[in-house]
Amino acid sequence: MQQYQKAKDLINRDKDILWHPYSTMPNNMPIFAVESASGSKIKLTDGTQLIDGMASWWCAIHGYNHPSINTAIVSQLQDMSHVMLGGLTHEPAVALAEELIELTPAKLDTVFYSDSGSVAVEVALKMAIQYWAASDKPGKHKFLTIRNGYHGDTFGAMSVCDPVTGMHSLFSGMLAKNLFAPQPRVRFSDEWDESDIYPLRQLLEQHHHEIAAIILEPVVQGAGGMWFYHPQYLKTVREYCNEYNVLLIADEIATGFGRTGRMFACEYAEISPDVMCLGKALTGGYMSFAATLASSEVADGISQQGSMPFMHGPTFMGNPLAATTALANIALLKSWDWETKVLQIQNQMEEELAPCREFTQVVSDVRVLGAIGVVELHEPVDMEFLTQEFVKRGVWIRPFGKLVYIMPPYIIELEELSRLTSAICEILRLLNE
Ligand SMILES: Cc1ncc(COP(=O)(O)O)c(C=O)c1O
């Protein structure tokens, strides 16, 4: 009873003063007070245990409160939690840069740190613009992207999000006017059909002289629709970028660090982008941190004699605590056979979510790739109702739009995963009746 009261008090204190993501004030959506989180479980203040189906939005790949990451953070804290990167350097920043260069596809040889995924995208866009400006082609300052993409909530990032599903239509008058090709329609494992990419080629033919870069989420589009498209599309984009003298920015913020079954989704197409954005799972969900990697060609282009230095430098870039956390997270990832586990998660989700296909009144599609399981509905879901129903069943799943999806921590036990999938099947069966 005491715990229940504690949770209620916290939620009441929160209600009038704290903004939540995409919320009104006061927040009119149900929220749940969290006491602690460990492994793949979130413990609510009222004592309820929830199995985590979200990995806190793609991040907590090793679950919460992992002993080896905790130890690394505590040890780094004894040395320093932060120093500025302007004029100073330190072991965690350099070691992480070396590690990221080693881990990512070939050609990505330089690293720019920032605080969040959206800022990593801003940095990538600015790099592309500065690269062309320094190469005497200042007219190349637009971006080409594909519909249903999502790249973040800051202004540059918003300008390359889908104008409809990207959640930013309110700001359209303020945003840079970029170019949008239709969403690729050939699915990840269907037979490739070249016509899927004709519209993008057409846009390149018409506008390449004003395009700085193509930016896209490789293979998996996340928050804009949880869609898995054919790797050949990405491979062909790379070829076109070479042909039309346009840079390629791969936004691996959601897909990076194994989520799709490969360390980076670009690997499915065996391509190297010119610029790559990383965030989310970079620190295993411990803290906000991001990186933008660029090829030496881009770095040299920006830095050539007589040009301005690269015009970005966030206060907390290269934060030692965050860099150490990322290093510990990557060391952990490399220490076990996560690929086999992600494949197991994929196979199990395919099998256990398949019954949802029969709920044809409400379900339009079921798709799974790596540790991402998606059930798409015909109509937008009642998020409030569904979230509460999931919590009643002891699982943390937060649908949005028409999508009920899970992306659990890779360390989830297979019985726990079954609890997630059976909760989804059970609720959708009820909705279908
Ligand atoms: C592909 C992609 N890019 C960028 C972002 C923005 O990252 P952040 O929320 O850390 O700013 C997101 C967030 O969901 C994302 O999925």
The ligand as an SDF file (V2000), in Angstrom:
LIG
                    3D

 16 16  0  0  0  0  0  0  0  0999 V2000
   17.2780    6.8490  -37.1230 C   0  0  0  0  0  0  0  0  0  0  0  0
   17.2620    7.9150  -36.0590 C   0  0  0  0  0  0  0  0  0  0  0  0
   17.9990    9.0090  -36.2310 N   0  0  0  0  0  0  0  0  0  0  0  0
   18.0350    9.9860  -35.2990 C   0  0  0  0  0  0  0  0  0  0  0  0
   17.2970    9.8920  -34.1450 C   0  0  0  0  0  0  0  0  0  0  0  0
   17.3490   10.9870  -33.1180 C   0  0  0  0  0  0  0  0  0  0  0  0
   18.0520   10.5830  -31.9980 O   0  0  0  0  0  0  0  0  0  0  0  0
   17.8600   11.3140  -30.5890 P   0  0  0  0  0  0  0  0  0  0  0  0
   16.4690   11.0140  -30.1430 O   0  0  0  0  0  0  0  0  0  0  0  0
   18.9130   10.6960  -29.7090 O   0  0  0  0  0  0  0  0  0  0  0  0
   18.0900   12.7610  -30.8080 O   0  0  0  0  0  0  0  0  0  0  0  0
   16.4970    8.7720  -33.9370 C   0  0  0  0  0  0  0  0  0  0  0  0
   15.6650    8.6470  -32.7370 C   0  0  0  0  0  0  0  0  0  0  0  0
   14.7600    7.8690  -32.6340 O   0  0  0  0  0  0  0  0  0  0  0  0
   16.4820    7.7400  -34.9270 C   0  0  0  0  0  0  0  0  0  0  0  0
   15.7330    6.6370  -34.7810 O   0  0  0  0  0  0  0  0  0  0  0  0
  1  2  1  0
  2  3  1  0
  2 15  2  0
  3  4  2  0
  4  5  1  0
  5  6  1  0
  5 12  2  0
  6  7  1  0
  7  8  1  0
  8  9  2  0
  8 10  1  0
  8 11  1  0
 12 13  1  0
 12 15  1  0
 13 14  2  0
 15 16  1  0
M  END
$$$$
